[in-house]
Amino acid sequence: MRREKPPKKSPILQILSGDKNGDDKNEDMTLDSIGCTSNVIYIDHAEKKAYVANAGDSRCTMGRAGKCVEMSVDHKPEC
């Protein structure tokens, strides 16, 4: 659920940028527009298989014979 007035920056970004109160005028992104993603791949050499897991809108791809092969599907709010 989106907040009515989200903070301009997350606390960690405020600390890293030295901005104590989150009033950096050059910061256009609000906290509600920040997210995270992850891709994990496990290669089982004995089985000769690769297992892929992802969360968020990250995509895992692999090159094979000069072509890009998609190994995951993006997670989007509308899906």
PDB file as gemmi writes it, atoms N, CA and C in Angstrom:
CRYST1    1.000    1.000    1.000  90.00  90.00  90.00 P 1                      
ATOM      1  N   MET A   1       0.823  -1.168   0.000  1.00  0.00           N  
ATOM      2  CA  MET A   1       0.000   0.000   0.000  1.00  0.00           C  
ATOM      3  C   MET A   1       0.881   1.250   0.000  1.00  0.00           C  
ATOM      4  N   ARG A   2       0.609   2.184  -0.879  1.00  0.00           N  
ATOM      5  CA  ARG A   2       1.391   3.416  -0.983  1.00  0.00           C  
ATOM      6  C   ARG A   2       0.979   4.408   0.087  1.00  0.00           C  
ATOM      7  N   ARG A   3       1.981   5.064   0.645  1.00  0.00           N  
ATOM      8  CA  ARG A   3       1.706   6.112   1.626  1.00  0.00           C  
ATOM      9  C   ARG A   3       1.289   7.392   0.924  1.00  0.00           C  
ATOM     10  N   GLU A   4       0.489   8.198   1.616  1.00  0.00           N  
ATOM     11  CA  GLU A   4       0.028   9.451   1.037  1.00  0.00           C  
ATOM     12  C   GLU A   4       1.197  10.405   0.773  1.00  0.00           C  
ATOM     13  N   LYS A   5       2.125  10.511   1.723  1.00  0.00           N  
ATOM     14  CA  LYS A   5       3.299  11.362   1.571  1.00  0.00           C  
ATOM     15  C   LYS A   5       4.544  10.550   1.914  1.00  0.00           C  
ATOM     16  N   PRO A   6       5.045   9.749   0.966  1.00  0.00           N  
ATOM     17  CA  PRO A   6       6.233   8.949   1.274  1.00  0.00           C  
ATOM     18  C   PRO A   6       7.451   9.849   1.467  1.00  0.00           C  
ATOM     19  N   PRO A   7       8.419   9.409   2.292  1.00  0.00           N  
ATOM     20  CA  PRO A   7       9.629  10.210   2.461  1.00  0.00           C  
ATOM     21  C   PRO A   7      10.393  10.296   1.152  1.00  0.00           C  
ATOM     22  N   LYS A   8      11.130  11.386   0.972  1.00  0.00           N  
ATOM     23  CA  LYS A   8      11.907  11.570  -0.248  1.00  0.00           C  
ATOM     24  C   LYS A   8      13.006  10.523  -0.375  1.00  0.00           C  
ATOM     25  N   LYS A   9      13.640  10.172   0.733  1.00  0.00           N  
ATOM     26  CA  LYS A   9      14.729   9.203   0.703  1.00  0.00           C  
ATOM     27  C   LYS A   9      14.570   8.214   1.836  1.00  0.00           C  
ATOM     28  N   SER A  10      15.098   7.027   1.613  1.00  0.00           N  
ATOM     29  CA  SER A  10      15.128   6.056   2.697  1.00  0.00           C  
ATOM     30  C   SER A  10      16.181   6.498   3.709  1.00  0.00           C  
ATOM     31  N   PRO A  11      16.080   6.041   4.951  1.00  0.00           N  
ATOM     32  CA  PRO A  11      17.066   6.424   5.962  1.00  0.00           C  
ATOM     33  C   PRO A  11      18.503   6.090   5.558  1.00  0.00           C  
ATOM     34  N   ILE A  12      18.713   4.967   4.906  1.00  0.00           N  
ATOM     35  CA  ILE A  12      20.084   4.608   4.516  1.00  0.00           C  
ATOM     36  C   ILE A  12      20.623   5.564   3.461  1.00  0.00           C  
ATOM     37  N   LEU A  13      19.775   5.992   2.512  1.00  0.00           N  
ATOM     38  CA  LEU A  13      20.229   6.957   1.511  1.00  0.00           C  
ATOM     39  C   LEU A  13      20.520   8.311   2.141  1.00  0.00           C  
ATOM     40  N   GLN A  14      19.745   8.689   3.159  1.00  0.00           N  
ATOM     41  CA  GLN A  14      20.011   9.932   3.873  1.00  0.00           C  
ATOM     42  C   GLN A  14      21.374   9.884   4.558  1.00  0.00           C  
ATOM     43  N   ILE A  15      21.674   8.756   5.187  1.00  0.00           N  
ATOM     44  CA  ILE A  15      22.964   8.595   5.868  1.00  0.00           C  
ATOM     45  C   ILE A  15      24.106   8.635   4.864  1.00  0.00           C  
ATOM     46  N   LEU A  16      23.974   7.898   3.779  1.00  0.00           N  
ATOM     47  CA  LEU A  16      25.052   7.825   2.790  1.00  0.00           C  
ATOM     48  C   LEU A  16      25.302   9.156   2.097  1.00  0.00           C  
ATOM     49  N   SER A  17      24.252   9.943   1.900  1.00  0.00           N  
ATOM     50  CA  SER A  17      24.418  11.213   1.199  1.00  0.00           C  
ATOM     51  C   SER A  17      24.718  12.368   2.147  1.00  0.00           C  
ATOM     52  N   GLY A  18      24.653  12.123   3.461  1.00  0.00           N  
ATOM     53  CA  GLY A  18      24.900  13.180   4.428  1.00  0.00           C  
ATOM     54  C   GLY A  18      23.701  14.086   4.629  1.00  0.00           C  
ATOM     55  N   ASP A  19      22.564  13.756   4.038  1.00  0.00           N  
ATOM     56  CA  ASP A  19      21.335  14.547   4.143  1.00  0.00           C  
ATOM     57  C   ASP A  19      20.583  14.083   5.386  1.00  0.00           C  
ATOM     58  N   LYS A  20      20.588  14.865   6.431  1.00  0.00           N  
ATOM     59  CA  LYS A  20      20.005  14.462   7.715  1.00  0.00           C  
ATOM     60  C   LYS A  20      18.480  14.437   7.722  1.00  0.00           C  
ATOM     61  N   ASN A  21      17.845  15.271   6.909  1.00  0.00           N  
ATOM     62  CA  ASN A  21      16.380  15.344   6.977  1.00  0.00           C  
ATOM     63  C   ASN A  21      15.671  14.941   5.687  1.00  0.00           C  
ATOM     64  N   GLY A  22      16.386  14.429   4.698  1.00  0.00           N  
ATOM     65  CA  GLY A  22      15.745  13.946   3.472  1.00  0.00           C  
ATOM     66  C   GLY A  22      15.232  15.028   2.560  1.00  0.00           C  
ATOM     67  N   ASP A  23      15.764  16.250   2.697  1.00  0.00           N  
ATOM     68  CA  ASP A  23      15.272  17.376   1.902  1.00  0.00           C  
ATOM     69  C   ASP A  23      16.134  17.683   0.687  1.00  0.00           C  
ATOM     70  N   ASP A  24      16.862  16.724   0.184  1.00  0.00           N  
ATOM     71  CA  ASP A  24      17.708  16.952  -0.985  1.00  0.00           C  
ATOM     72  C   ASP A  24      16.824  17.309  -2.165  1.00  0.00           C  
ATOM     73  N   LYS A  25      16.943  18.521  -2.677  1.00  0.00           N  
ATOM     74  CA  LYS A  25      16.072  19.014  -3.755  1.00  0.00           C  
ATOM     75  C   LYS A  25      16.346  18.330  -5.088  1.00  0.00           C  
ATOM     76  N   ASN A  26      17.505  17.720  -5.255  1.00  0.00           N  
ATOM     77  CA  ASN A  26      17.837  17.056  -6.518  1.00  0.00           C  
ATOM     78  C   ASN A  26      17.310  15.630  -6.580  1.00  0.00           C  
ATOM     79  N   GLU A  27      16.742  15.152  -5.514  1.00  0.00           N  
ATOM     80  CA  GLU A  27      16.263  13.772  -5.465  1.00  0.00           C  
ATOM     81  C   GLU A  27      14.827  13.713  -5.949  1.00  0.00           C  
ATOM     82  N   ASP A  28      14.593  13.138  -7.127  1.00  0.00           N  
ATOM     83  CA  ASP A  28      13.258  13.046  -7.692  1.00  0.00           C  
ATOM     84  C   ASP A  28      12.534  11.765  -7.284  1.00  0.00           C  
ATOM     85  N   MET A  29      13.283  10.738  -6.913  1.00  0.00           N  
ATOM     86  CA  MET A  29      12.691   9.458  -6.614  1.00  0.00           C  
ATOM     87  C   MET A  29      12.189   9.414  -5.172  1.00  0.00           C  
ATOM     88  N   THR A  30      10.958   8.977  -4.980  1.00  0.00           N  
ATOM     89  CA  THR A  30      10.445   8.825  -3.631  1.00  0.00           C  
ATOM     90  C   THR A  30      10.702   7.401  -3.167  1.00  0.00           C  
ATOM     91  N   LEU A  31      10.587   7.197  -1.875  1.00  0.00           N  
ATOM     92  CA  LEU A  31      10.846   5.888  -1.296  1.00  0.00           C  
ATOM     93  C   LEU A  31       9.933   4.820  -1.885  1.00  0.00           C  
ATOM     94  N   ASP A  32       8.689   5.164  -2.225  1.00  0.00           N  
ATOM     95  CA  ASP A  32       7.759   4.181  -2.780  1.00  0.00           C  
ATOM     96  C   ASP A  32       8.138   3.731  -4.182  1.00  0.00           C  
ATOM     97  N   SER A  33       9.059   4.421  -4.841  1.00  0.00           N  
ATOM     98  CA  SER A  33       9.446   4.010  -6.185  1.00  0.00           C  
ATOM     99  C   SER A  33      10.735   3.191  -6.180  1.00  0.00           C  
ATOM    100  N   ILE A  34      11.246   2.884  -5.002  1.00  0.00           N  
ATOM    101  CA  ILE A  34      12.474   2.100  -4.879  1.00  0.00           C  
ATOM    102  C   ILE A  34      12.093   0.671  -4.538  1.00  0.00           C  
ATOM    103  N   GLY A  35      12.761  -0.289  -5.134  1.00  0.00           N  
ATOM    104  CA  GLY A  35      12.487  -1.686  -4.854  1.00  0.00           C  
ATOM    105  C   GLY A  35      13.769  -2.487  -4.841  1.00  0.00           C  
ATOM    106  N   CYS A  36      13.628  -3.776  -4.885  1.00  0.00           N  
ATOM    107  CA  CYS A  36      14.822  -4.613  -4.947  1.00  0.00           C  
ATOM    108  C   CYS A  36      14.515  -5.835  -5.805  1.00  0.00           C  
ATOM    109  N   THR A  37      15.558  -6.409  -6.328  1.00  0.00           N  
ATOM    110  CA  THR A  37      15.425  -7.590  -7.162  1.00  0.00           C  
ATOM    111  C   THR A  37      16.553  -8.554  -6.825  1.00  0.00           C  
ATOM    112  N   SER A  38      16.404  -9.775  -7.285  1.00  0.00           N  
ATOM    113  CA  SER A  38      17.441 -10.771  -7.027  1.00  0.00           C  
ATOM    114  C   SER A  38      17.399 -11.844  -8.108  1.00  0.00           C  
ATOM    115  N   ASN A  39      18.564 -12.296  -8.499  1.00  0.00           N  
ATOM    116  CA  ASN A  39      18.716 -13.455  -9.375  1.00  0.00           C  
ATOM    117  C   ASN A  39      19.717 -14.395  -8.729  1.00  0.00           C  
ATOM    118  N   VAL A  40      19.378 -15.660  -8.710  1.00  0.00           N  
ATOM    119  CA  VAL A  40      20.275 -16.676  -8.155  1.00  0.00           C  
ATOM    120  C   VAL A  40      20.322 -17.824  -9.144  1.00  0.00           C  
ATOM    121  N   ILE A  41      21.514 -18.305  -9.408  1.00  0.00           N  
ATOM    122  CA  ILE A  41      21.654 -19.471 -10.278  1.00  0.00           C  
ATOM    123  C   ILE A  41      22.526 -20.501  -9.580  1.00  0.00           C  
ATOM    124  N   TYR A  42      22.080 -21.743  -9.615  1.00  0.00           N  
ATOM    125  CA  TYR A  42      22.827 -22.854  -9.045  1.00  0.00           C  
ATOM    126  C   TYR A  42      23.143 -23.818 -10.181  1.00  0.00           C  
ATOM    127  N   ILE A  43      24.398 -24.101 -10.372  1.00  0.00           N  
ATOM    128  CA  ILE A  43      24.808 -25.025 -11.428  1.00  0.00           C  
ATOM    129  C   ILE A  43      25.225 -26.329 -10.771  1.00  0.00           C  
ATOM    130  N   ASP A  44      24.506 -27.387 -11.112  1.00  0.00           N  
ATOM    131  CA  ASP A  44      24.813 -28.727 -10.603  1.00  0.00           C  
ATOM    132  C   ASP A  44      25.611 -29.451 -11.684  1.00  0.00           C  
ATOM    133  N   HIS A  45      26.906 -29.486 -11.494  1.00  0.00           N  
ATOM    134  CA  HIS A  45      27.789 -30.089 -12.505  1.00  0.00           C  
ATOM    135  C   HIS A  45      27.566 -31.597 -12.637  1.00  0.00           C  
ATOM    136  N   ALA A  46      27.236 -32.273 -11.542  1.00  0.00           N  
ATOM    137  CA  ALA A  46      27.006 -33.720 -11.596  1.00  0.00           C  
ATOM    138  C   ALA A  46      25.775 -34.048 -12.438  1.00  0.00           C  
ATOM    139  N   GLU A  47      24.720 -33.280 -12.271  1.00  0.00           N  
ATOM    140  CA  GLU A  47      23.479 -33.501 -13.012  1.00  0.00           C  
ATOM    141  C   GLU A  47      23.477 -32.799 -14.368  1.00  0.00           C  
ATOM    142  N   LYS A  48      24.455 -31.892 -14.578  1.00  0.00           N  
ATOM    143  CA  LYS A  48      24.531 -31.071 -15.784  1.00  0.00           C  
ATOM    144  C   LYS A  48      23.250 -30.257 -15.978  1.00  0.00           C  
ATOM    145  N   LYS A  49      22.830 -29.589 -14.871  1.00  0.00           N  
ATOM    146  CA  LYS A  49      21.633 -28.759 -14.887  1.00  0.00           C  
ATOM    147  C   LYS A  49      21.939 -27.429 -14.219  1.00  0.00           C  
ATOM    148  N   ALA A  50      21.171 -26.422 -14.612  1.00  0.00           N  
ATOM    149  CA  ALA A  50      21.238 -25.109 -13.982  1.00  0.00           C  
ATOM    150  C   ALA A  50      19.856 -24.785 -13.444  1.00  0.00           C  
ATOM    151  N   TYR A  51      19.796 -24.331 -12.203  1.00  0.00           N  
ATOM    152  CA  TYR A  51      18.546 -23.942 -11.567  1.00  0.00           C  
ATOM    153  C   TYR A  51      18.574 -22.429 -11.366  1.00  0.00           C  
ATOM    154  N   VAL A  52      17.517 -21.756 -11.773  1.00  0.00           N  
ATOM    155  CA  VAL A  52      17.451 -20.303 -11.708  1.00  0.00           C  
ATOM    156  C   VAL A  52      16.257 -19.890 -10.851  1.00  0.00           C  
ATOM    157  N   ALA A  53      16.486 -18.932  -9.967  1.00  0.00           N  
ATOM    158  CA  ALA A  53      15.403 -18.339  -9.169  1.00  0.00           C  
ATOM    159  C   ALA A  53      15.538 -16.828  -9.268  1.00  0.00           C  
ATOM    160  N   ASN A  54      14.406 -16.158  -9.339  1.00  0.00           N  
ATOM    161  CA  ASN A  54      14.451 -14.700  -9.372  1.00  0.00           C  
ATOM    162  C   ASN A  54      13.265 -14.120  -8.632  1.00  0.00           C  
ATOM    163  N   ALA A  55      13.458 -12.893  -8.161  1.00  0.00           N  
ATOM    164  CA  ALA A  55      12.387 -12.146  -7.504  1.00  0.00           C  
ATOM    165  C   ALA A  55      12.487 -10.707  -7.989  1.00  0.00           C  
ATOM    166  N   GLY A  56      11.367 -10.100  -8.245  1.00  0.00           N  
ATOM    167  CA  GLY A  56      11.374  -8.742  -8.755  1.00  0.00           C  
ATOM    168  C   GLY A  56      11.446  -8.729 -10.265  1.00  0.00           C  
ATOM    169  N   ASP A  57      11.745  -7.554 -10.817  1.00  0.00           N  
ATOM    170  CA  ASP A  57      11.763  -7.445 -12.271  1.00  0.00           C  
ATOM    171  C   ASP A  57      13.176  -7.561 -12.849  1.00  0.00           C  
ATOM    172  N   SER A  58      13.944  -8.480 -12.289  1.00  0.00           N  
ATOM    173  CA  SER A  58      15.249  -8.824 -12.865  1.00  0.00           C  
ATOM    174  C   SER A  58      15.058 -10.000 -13.803  1.00  0.00           C  
ATOM    175  N   ARG A  59      15.817 -10.009 -14.834  1.00  0.00           N  
ATOM    176  CA  ARG A  59      15.736 -11.094 -15.791  1.00  0.00           C  
ATOM    177  C   ARG A  59      17.079 -11.810 -15.852  1.00  0.00           C  
ATOM    178  N   CYS A  60      17.037 -13.109 -15.835  1.00  0.00           N  
ATOM    179  CA  CYS A  60      18.251 -13.915 -15.960  1.00  0.00           C  
ATOM    180  C   CYS A  60      18.309 -14.442 -17.392  1.00  0.00           C  
ATOM    181  N   THR A  61      19.429 -14.206 -18.042  1.00  0.00           N  
ATOM    182  CA  THR A  61      19.624 -14.696 -19.403  1.00  0.00           C  
ATOM    183  C   THR A  61      20.948 -15.429 -19.492  1.00  0.00           C  
ATOM    184  N   MET A  62      21.075 -16.234 -20.533  1.00  0.00           N  
ATOM    185  CA  MET A  62      22.296 -16.989 -20.764  1.00  0.00           C  
ATOM    186  C   MET A  62      22.601 -16.938 -22.259  1.00  0.00           C  
ATOM    187  N   GLY A  63      23.856 -16.849 -22.577  1.00  0.00           N  
ATOM    188  CA  GLY A  63      24.246 -16.896 -23.974  1.00  0.00           C  
ATOM    189  C   GLY A  63      24.489 -18.329 -24.407  1.00  0.00           C  
ATOM    190  N   ARG A  64      23.897 -18.699 -25.534  1.00  0.00           N  
ATOM    191  CA  ARG A  64      24.106 -20.050 -26.062  1.00  0.00           C  
ATOM    192  C   ARG A  64      24.197 -19.953 -27.581  1.00  0.00           C  
ATOM    193  N   ALA A  65      25.318 -20.369 -28.131  1.00  0.00           N  
ATOM    194  CA  ALA A  65      25.544 -20.358 -29.576  1.00  0.00           C  
ATOM    195  C   ALA A  65      25.330 -18.962 -30.163  1.00  0.00           C  
ATOM    196  N   GLY A  66      25.779 -17.934 -29.418  1.00  0.00           N  
ATOM    197  CA  GLY A  66      25.665 -16.567 -29.911  1.00  0.00           C  
ATOM    198  C   GLY A  66      24.287 -15.948 -29.780  1.00  0.00           C  
ATOM    199  N   LYS A  67      23.369 -16.629 -29.107  1.00  0.00           N  
ATOM    200  CA  LYS A  67      22.010 -16.106 -28.919  1.00  0.00           C  
ATOM    201  C   LYS A  67      21.701 -15.991 -27.439  1.00  0.00           C  
ATOM    202  N   CYS A  68      20.801 -15.067 -27.128  1.00  0.00           N  
ATOM    203  CA  CYS A  68      20.376 -14.835 -25.747  1.00  0.00           C  
ATOM    204  C   CYS A  68      19.194 -15.759 -25.427  1.00  0.00           C  
ATOM    205  N   VAL A  69      19.330 -16.526 -24.357  1.00  0.00           N  
ATOM    206  CA  VAL A  69      18.271 -17.433 -23.923  1.00  0.00           C  
ATOM    207  C   VAL A  69      17.723 -16.925 -22.591  1.00  0.00           C  
ATOM    208  N   GLU A  70      16.424 -16.629 -22.524  1.00  0.00           N  
ATOM    209  CA  GLU A  70      15.804 -16.191 -21.280  1.00  0.00           C  
ATOM    210  C   GLU A  70      15.663 -17.385 -20.346  1.00  0.00           C  
ATOM    211  N   MET A  71      16.073 -17.181 -19.091  1.00  0.00           N  
ATOM    212  CA  MET A  71      15.998 -18.267 -18.113  1.00  0.00           C  
ATOM    213  C   MET A  71      15.020 -17.962 -16.981  1.00  0.00           C  
ATOM    214  N   SER A  72      14.411 -16.765 -16.993  1.00  0.00           N  
ATOM    215  CA  SER A  72      13.448 -16.405 -15.956  1.00  0.00           C  
ATOM    216  C   SER A  72      12.417 -15.451 -16.538  1.00  0.00           C  
ATOM    217  N   VAL A  73      11.372 -15.204 -15.768  1.00  0.00           N  
ATOM    218  CA  VAL A  73      10.305 -14.299 -16.151  1.00  0.00           C  
ATOM    219  C   VAL A  73      10.244 -13.196 -15.109  1.00  0.00           C  
ATOM    220  N   ASP A  74      10.097 -11.949 -15.540  1.00  0.00           N  
ATOM    221  CA  ASP A  74      10.009 -10.825 -14.609  1.00  0.00           C  
ATOM    222  C   ASP A  74       8.781 -10.953 -13.717  1.00  0.00           C  
ATOM    223  N   HIS A  75       8.939 -10.570 -12.455  1.00  0.00           N  
ATOM    224  CA  HIS A  75       7.797 -10.462 -11.548  1.00  0.00           C  
ATOM    225  C   HIS A  75       7.367  -9.011 -11.534  1.00  0.00           C  
ATOM    226  N   LYS A  76       6.172  -8.744 -11.993  1.00  0.00           N  
ATOM    227  CA  LYS A  76       5.634  -7.382 -12.064  1.00  0.00           C  
ATOM    228  C   LYS A  76       4.313  -7.335 -11.295  1.00  0.00           C  
ATOM    229  N   PRO A  77       3.957  -6.196 -10.742  1.00  0.00           N  
ATOM    230  CA  PRO A  77       2.694  -6.111 -10.003  1.00  0.00           C  
ATOM    231  C   PRO A  77       1.481  -6.496 -10.845  1.00  0.00           C  
ATOM    232  N   GLU A  78       1.510  -6.201 -12.139  1.00  0.00           N  
ATOM    233  CA  GLU A  78       0.356  -6.510 -12.975  1.00  0.00           C  
ATOM    234  C   GLU A  78       0.284  -7.975 -13.430  1.00  0.00           C  
ATOM    235  N   CYS A  79       1.311  -8.762 -13.126  1.00  0.00           N  
ATOM    236  CA  CYS A  79       1.316 -10.184 -13.530  1.00  0.00           C  
ATOM    237  C   CYS A  79       0.822 -11.064 -12.403  1.00  0.00           C  
TER     238      CYS A  79                                                      
END                                                                             
